[in-house]
């Protein structure tokens, strides 16, 4: 069962518990869920938490939300399905792979009024600094107006690609502190920080990094690993990656020979280059010497030269120059072909915003991540589109849909046939009971699976999902509800890569059959799931 479906079912069950039993049941459920969940607090590092966002914008953990509802004299809670909110051009069963695309909502009624709540998943920031703090940091910089203009351009460029509105400099602060802006900051925080730093430097200023903000930022040397491979006596020769050069022409061998020969210490370069390459050759290969390496590069066929690591040779050349305290001498014919990997000193002198990688500020990552499931109060309620139809027996419809899907999957040799068969067995077989399950009763389930011709893989799938039964016994739940929720978990084969949605059949007839049974199964499963969530 998808986590958002599980949260919906558990929340309906919890909010329907009598006020006198509420805290006891809440405690028992938290025990069953384990330390990775919290229902009494939000934003707890390392956990999933559940709560609600009221119409007034207050974010409350589940325990506090229940107290508010009790003060308003809670009358009823039920689940509803408002229909797919995924991309409109996709079928519902494909859109189901998108977060929150199914628009399952809570219909909560109190004596003070009714509200619909749609489930929203909120992730903690990937960086230690919050968007609100980043805004404060931006405003603390010299030429803050220009900084906000730069941030506005980064945000607007991203929003334009994602069909979202532009954000002006005056709107940057409020936007980054919104839910949408916080999500964008999570993705583009590094780009925003780079734009901020470059703008400050281009305006001739210096970054203001007070003690309050210092823990949120760091610099990283991209060459730490390579530098660590050198012996201490050669560290002074190390050439940072953004200062390295390379040859861009088609004839590397001859160009490299010409470049080395232009240096006053050419013989030393050849000796060091041969020594460098010899560290990587096979034990039975002939080692390079300074003359043999020079001969190969000067006269060798392109195929032979292509196997020589050009990067090692260019790096050794530059390190040798650095050891002698000399600049690399580039002959006039090679000037157009010797290129810098990073920005040159001349380019950085013209544009101070071209920051060397080792000097760039970077966001410190957040090592204490969390995930919140918030029931967000809808300000405009819509009429339910996919709530169960009163004239439909949702159980019978699901069983019929499962049978059709199983027959089609068997006919095409699809492994999903067993999932459909297992879901039907959970709903129909009377040879076992799920309530108050014991090892002996689980043994009866295993025998029932064998009797139905299901494999050990089906039993493994059943065992993995059986924790659902333990969770919903806390309330408690009827045998019918336990079977229904477990069957929904087994039959929910809709997702991304590797799911039933990923199946494809070459013939038009088979693909049409697949689309038909899939659409019907998805609709039946969603209706039956809502029925089971609302059951007792």
C-alpha positions, 0 to 999 in steps of 0.5 A, a space after each residue: 500500500 502506498 504511504 499516502 493511502 496508508 496515512 489516509 486510512 490510519 487517519 480516518 480510523 484514528 479520528 473516528 476513535 471515541 474521545 475517551 479511548 483516543 490517547 490509548 489507541 494513539 499510543 498503541 498505534 505509535 508503538 506498532 508504527 515504530 520509532 520512524 513515525 510520530 503523530 504528536 509532533 511535526 518536522 521531527 528529524 528522521 521520521 514520518 509525521 502526520 498532521 493538518 494545515 487548517 484554513 487559517 494556515 496553522 500546521 498541527 500534528 495529528 494529536 493537536 488537530 484531534 484536540 481542535 476537532 473535539 473542541 469543535 464537537 467532531 461529528 464524522 470523518 470519511 474518505 472521498 476521492 475527488 478524481 485524478 489531479 495528475 497531468 490531464 493527458 494521462 489515463 488515471 492509472 498512469 497519473 496514479 504514479 504521481 504524488 497526490 494525483 488521486 486527490 483522496 481527501 478527508 471529509 471532516 464534519 463538526 458542529 461548527 462546519 464541514 471541511 475537505 482536507 487533501 493530503 499533501 506530502 512535505 519534505 524537509 529541506 535538502 540544505 541546513 539553511 531554510 528559505 527564510 534564512 536565505 532571504 535574510 542572508 541575501 538582504 545582509 549583502 552589499 547591493 542587496 537590491 542587485 542581489 534580489 534582481 539576480 535571484 529573481 532571474 534564476 527563479 523566473 527562468 526555472 518557473 518559465 520552464 515549468 509553466 509557473 509565473 515570473 517572480 519580480 525582485 520585490 516578490 523574491 522574499 515572499 515567494 521563497 518562503 511559500 511552499 512552492 518557493 521552498 520546493 524550488 529552493 530545495 532544487 536550485 538552492 546552489 544556483 541561487 547561492 552562486 548567483 548571489 555570490 557572483 553578483 556581490 563580487 561583480 558589484 565590487 563588494 565582499 561577501 558578508 558572512 556573519 557568525 549567525 550564517 556561518 554554519 549554513 555555508 562551506 567551501 569545497 576543494 574539488 581537488 582534495 582527492 587528487 591532491 591526497 594522492 601526491 607525496 608530501 614533497 610534491 604537493 607544492 607542484 599540484 595544479 588545481 583543476 580549474 588552472 589546468 590546460 588541454 590541447 584541443 587539436 586533432 594531432 595531440 601527439 605532435 602538438 604535445 611534443 612541440 609544447 614540451 620542446 618549447 620548455 627550457 626543462 624539456 628533458 625533465 618533462 619527458 622523464 617525469 611523463 614516462 615515469 607517470 605513465 609507467 605507474 599504470 601499464 600492465 606488469 608484462 608491458 614494456 615500460 616507457 622511457 623518455 626517448 620512446 615516449 617522445 618517439 611514439 608521440 612524434 611519429 606514432 600512428 593515431 591509433 597508437 597515440 590515442 591509447 596514451 592518457 593525454 590528461 596525465 601528460 598535460 598535468 605532468 607538464 604543468 606540474 613540472 613548470 610549477 616545480 621550476 616556478 615558470 609559466 608554461 611557454 606556448 609556441 605561437 602555432 599552438 596558441 589557439 589549441 591550448 585551452 584552459 579547463 577553467 576561467 583564465 586569470 585574464 577572464 577572472 580579472 575582467 569579470 570578478 563574478 567568475 568564481 573558482 570552484 574552490 572559492 565558491 560558497 556551497 550550502 551545507 546539506 541537511 543530515 536530519 531529514 524528515 517527511 510530513 503528511 499534512 491534510 491541507 484544508 481546501 479553500 474551495 471544495 469540489 464535488 466528489 467525482 470518484 466517491 463510490 456510487 451508491 448502486 455499485 457493490 464495490 467488492 463484487 466490482 473489484 473481484 470481477 475486475 481482478 478476475 478479468 485482469 488475472 485471465 488476461 495476464 495469464 494469457 500473456 504470461 505476465 507475472 502480475 497474474 499472481 498478484 491479481 489471484 492473491 488479491 482475490 484469494 484474500 477477499 474470497 477464501 474462508 479457510 482462514 481468519 485475519 483478526 487476532 492472527 496467530 502463527 497457526 492461522 498464518 499457517 492456514 493462509 499458507 495452505 490456502 495459497 498452496 491449494 490455490 496453486 499460488 507460488 512461494 512468491 505469493 506467500 512472500 508478498 502476503 507476509 510483507 503486507 501482513 503488518 497492515 493487519 497488525 496496524 488496523 487491529 489496533 482500532 479494532 477493525 472487522 474481518 471484512 475491513 482487514 481483508 479489504 485493506 490487505 487485498 487493496 495493498 496486494 492489488 495496487 500494481 499501479 506505479 512507475 517503472 517495473 509496475 503493471 503500468 509499464 507493461 506493453 503488448 505488441 499487437 493492437 488487440 492485446 494492447 486494447 485488452 490491456 487498456 480496458 482491463 487496466 482502466 476498469 481495475 483501477 477504477 474498481 480498486 479506488 472505489 473499493 479502497 475508499 469503501 474499506 477506509 470508511 468501513 468499521 
